[in-house]
Amino acid sequence: MAGNGNFRPHTERTSVRGTTAGRPPWEVPPPAPPAPAPAETSRAPAGPPARPRRRTWWIAPYGAGALAVIAVAALVITLQHAFAPPRPSSSATATAPARPMPAEMFPDALFRTLTQDINMRNEAAFLRLASPHARPAMKTWWDNLNAIGFSAGAVIPTASGDTVRVDSHGDGATIVLAGAHSPLDPSYQDQPGVPLERYRIGLHFASPAATGQITSWQPLDSDPWDQTSGLYARTSTNVVVAGPPADRGVVDETLPLAQAAAAYDIGLVRQANANDLLQEGFVVFVSGDAAVRSGWFATDPQPQGWPRAWNGSRTLEQPGPGTSPDDRTSAPGGIADTTTGGARVVVTPYQQDGETQQQELMGLERDFMIDILAAHDQELVNGPAAGPAPDAWTIEGLGLATEALYAGNTNPAPARYSFGPLSGDLHTLPSAFKTGQLPDAQELTGRHAQQWNDVAASVYEYIEQKYGINQMLASAILMWTQFATPFGNVEDVPKSNAKTLYFFTAKTVENGWRAWLKRI
């Protein structure tokens, strides 16, 4: 073995002890014969000459040299065998060559394991599936969602195929949806909805049979739970309010306002029709930094017609497992296969909008009622292609009608409902807004936004006064499964029975509203 640890064949000549002439024994000629003895004084009678004997004495040194040669050769052969590299064995115990990596791998086992770890709340096992490079981002994700609180979750593919392309080293990348279910989020037939966001992940498979490992975790959406500074969260009965640690003051300030608003909306829907209530509360994010607030969920596409921010606050839908085109793995066991996983509310501190605490509270009434509507936006779940999306006024109007109800009476189950200041505003509404025209999305936030928002809310005040509070709420909730406006979703209760529900025609209800608005 060479000094550097490599095995090399022995190439030096082996020296053999030579004679004084420097030649090996087998090359030395036999010595000359000895001189004849001197003549004797008495001679024997003459006879035939003696036959010379055969000389054999020289064989001894020759044989000794041959034995030496054989011994040295045996030693050389032994050393060569001892230091030569081993030859590959042809026996059954020989190591089989490594199997080449396929061009595509199935990450399903990895996603199922990650989902199981989330549902078991096993952080250590979850992080064991991450490389050192990916672990910090995944731990940030886990820690922030844990601060908000979660009881279930999922990691699912976004591609229609089940495979990921990998190179010869087993490395690849894909985009997944990942998220967690807060105990306050909607559930569907006892299966939790999971709000999801997009992440680009790197993958490594050590062998064709490997489960896989996550080598990078990159958020593609701007969510509060992916910020490395962490989250400061406070929890009450029906809300969780969270924000950056530097904003703990506004988080503490917002919590009681959010709880009061949440308790009212939950109580209102439960009083009207408990079957329409799919959730127990709301998740709210707040920051005193406008740049931070505006960045949250900025890349999340919202449904067509979804209302914009109102007084700096907004409710944002988040996709559910049903948005994944991969039907086989989109909804892991125990998770609702819904297109909407839930919603998140972003709030501006009331001081920054020049409002009072009461105004912020009533604004939260609006936001939370829209959050409840988001839970019913399930038109793609196991059904036909989506129909026309509800117009923005239909969603905004219900939110403002709920705000007016709270202003009229903070009791969610009074003997008679009052819309407080909305009724007065409608009486003083200029006649140009009483023609029966309904606003578009731009008019709801434009120059005459207040008047057009009152018109939108007036539809729900009319339905409540004419048909009852349960019909008012149901007319909005049914917009994704019945008609795209509340006018076609008012039940004709006297005609309905246990087997069939009957509804007034949309024209009947809309014409009634037009006449009512014009005369008040």
Secondary structure by P-SEA (a helix, b strand, c coil): cccccccccccbbbbccccccccccccccccccccccccccccccccccccccccccaaaaaaaaaaaaaaaaaaaaaaaaaccccccccccccccccccccccccaaaaaaaaaaaaaacccccccccccccaaaaaaaaaaaaaaaccccccccccccccbbbbcccccccbbbbbbcccccccccccbbbbbbbbbbbbbbbccccccccccbbbbccccccccccbbbbbbcccccccccccaaaaaaaaaaaaaaaaaaaaaaaaaacccccccccbbbbbbccaaaaaaccccccccccccccccccbbbbbbcccccccccccccccccccccccbbbbbcccccccccaaaaaaaaaaaaaaaaaaaacccccccccccccccaaaaaaaaaaaaaaaaaccccccccccccaaaaaaaacccccccccccccccccccaaaaaaaaaaaaaaaaaacccaaaaaaaaaacccccccccccccccccccccbbbbccaaaaaaaaaaaaaac
